[in-house]
Amino acid sequence: MANSFDEECDYLFKAVLIGDSAVGKSNLLSRFAKDEFCLDSKPTIGVEFAYRNIKVGDKVIKAQIWDTAGQERFRAITSSYYRGALGALLVYDITRRSTFESLKKWLKELRHFGSSEMVIVLVGNKSDLIQFREVNLDEGQSFAQLEDLFFMETSAKENLNVEDAFLKMVTSIYDITCHKSLETKLSTDDHVTPTTLQGKKEIICINEVSETKQTSRCCSY
């Protein structure tokens, strides 16, 4: 896949998965990238990533999703990986209130190391375990509204809303990218540099963010 990057996609969007350990980040990514789920998945060590191509209109977007370790001892390693990320899934476990209470800490770190205009989707995972719920749906919605985030509950195990959560992030990044690119072209901003890929596909590099575009803050879903 990586060998034919230029021919396969028009845009590359980097995004990260963040949240406490064992909230299901790796299984969310595995479900999205490979449609797989592992009940006995082991904690992520440091950072792992996966790709998936997504068609938006007539464009092919390669989503590069980084899965970051939730354990405290790895956070110094993962903080540098926020750089260049255009989006993030901020994940908590609806059956463990402590993971919900950690969201402010993760969001502060995300906004410190990442872009203040990043598209962020708040995800309450493990919605299939409704009988063990400790965080109500309206609590997640209220937090998302307060912090200006998209929001939805998911189940990686049952494959509920997983696709929707990632697609909401990717399509929002794409919409904002197109809007920003158009605005910048019209204003002839010096920060914009057109670049051509081998496959004759144009990439707009704005403010030196990764290989692609810039983001914008999103609103409540």
N, C-alpha and C positions, 0 to 999 in steps of 0.2 A: 504493500500500500504506500509506504513512504517513498519507494523508488519512483512512483509515478505521480507524486504530489502535484506537480505543475499541470499535468494533463487531466488530473481527476477533479480538481476543484477551482473555483473562482476566488474563494476567500478562505482564510484560516482564522478561526476564532478560538482563543484559549480561554478556558474557564476552570474553576476550581470547585471541589467539594470540600466543605468544612463543617465541623461540628465535633462533639465529644466522641470518644471511642465507643464502638459497638452500637451506634445509632443506625447503622445500615448503609453507610456511604459506599462501601465497596460493592455491595449487592445492588444498589441503585445503579452504579456505573456498569456493572456486569450485565444487568437486565437491559439497560439502554444500549450498550455497545454490542452485546452478543446474545441477548435474550436468554440469559442464564441466571440461575439463582443457586447459591450454595448455603445450605442451612448451617454448616459447620465452618464457615469462612473464618480465617485467622486474621488478627489485627494487622493493619497495614504498617509496614516498617518504612518510615520516611515518606517517600512520595512515589506513586505509580501513576501511569496515565494510559488512556485508550483513545482511539480515534473512531469517528463515525461520520460518514458523508450524509448530508441532509439537503434535499432539494427545496429551495424557496423560490417560487416563481420560476424564472428560467435560469437561476443561478444555483450552483452546487457549492455548499458550504461544508468545509471539513471542520467538525467540532473536535477540538483537542481538549479532553477533560482530564484534569489532574486530580487524583484521589490522595488527599493529605492525611497523614496520621493524626489521630485525635489525642494520643497520649502526650502528656505534658513534656516528657523528655525529648520528644521529637520536634517540638514547635520551633526551636531555634533553627532547625534544618529547613522546615517547610516555609518559614516566613518569606524567604527570598523568592519562592515560587509564585507569590502573588503578583509580582511585577509582570506587566503585560497582559494580565488576565482581564478580559472584557466582561466576564460574567461569573457568577458564583451561585451554587446551591448551598444554602445555609440549613443544615439538617439537624433535627432533634428527634427523639424517640417519644411518641405520645404516651408510652407506658412508663416512662421515667422522668419525673418532674425535674430532677437535677439537670438533665440535658437541656430542658427548656430554660431553666434558670441560668444556664451557661451562655445563652444566645447573645446577651449584651457584651460579654467578654469577647466572644468570637467576632461579633460585628465590629467592635472597637478595633480589634487586630486587623480585620479585613480592610477597614477604611483607613487604617494607619499605613499599612504596607501596600494596599492596592489603590486603584483610582477612586476618587470620590464620586465619579460618574458611572461606576460599574453597575450593570444590571444584576440585581440580586433576587433570587427566588427563595423564600422561606418554605421549607419542606418539613411537615410533620409526618415522619415515616412510621411504618408498622401499624397502619390503620386497620389491618386484618385482626389485630389483637384488641378488639374493641372492649372485651370484657375486662381487660387489664388497664384500661385507659386511666391516666393520671392528669393529662392535660386536655382540657375541653377544646372543641373546635373554635369556639368564639374567642378563647384566649389567644390562639394562634392568629386568628384574623385581626384581633385588636393590636397585637404586637406588630404585625405586618403593616397595618395602617399607620401606627405611630411612627414606625421607622421608614415608611415609604418603600415598602417591598411588595413584590408579588407573593402570593401565598397559595398553597394547596397541600392537602394530605395525600400520602402515597402508601402503597404497599409493594415493596420489591418482591416479596414472596408471591403475592397474588397478581402481580403486574397491574396494579391499579394506579392510574395517573402518572406513572413513571415517565412514559413517553411525553405526556402533556407538560410535565414539569420542565424537562430538558428543552422541548420545542418552544415553550413559552420564553425561556431564556434566550435561545438561539435566534428566534424570529424577532425578538425585541432588540437584540444587538444589531441584527441586520437592518431593521427599520430605522434605528437611530443612526447607524452607519451611513445609510443612503441619505438621510436628512442632513447629517453633518457634512457629508461629502458635497452635496448640492449647495449647501450654504457656503462652504469654504470655496468652492469653485466660483460661485457668483461674486464673492468678495475678494477673489484672487489672493487668498491668505498665503503668506510665504511659507507657512509650516507644512503645506501640502506638497507632496512629491509624487507624481505619477510614476509607477513602475510597471514594466511589462513582464509577464511570465513567459516561459518558453512556449506555452500553448496559446500565445497571443491573447491572454486574459489579463485584464488590468486589475491591479491592486492599488488602492490609495493608502499611503502611509501617512497617518496624521499624528503629529507630535511624537514621532518615533516610538509608537506603541506596537510592539511585537512586529509581525510581518503584515498586519492588516490595519484595521481601523480603530476608531475611538468609540467609547460608550457614552451612555447618558443615564442619569438616575431614572428609575422607573417608579411607577405608582402602584397603589394597592390593587390586587387582583380581585 
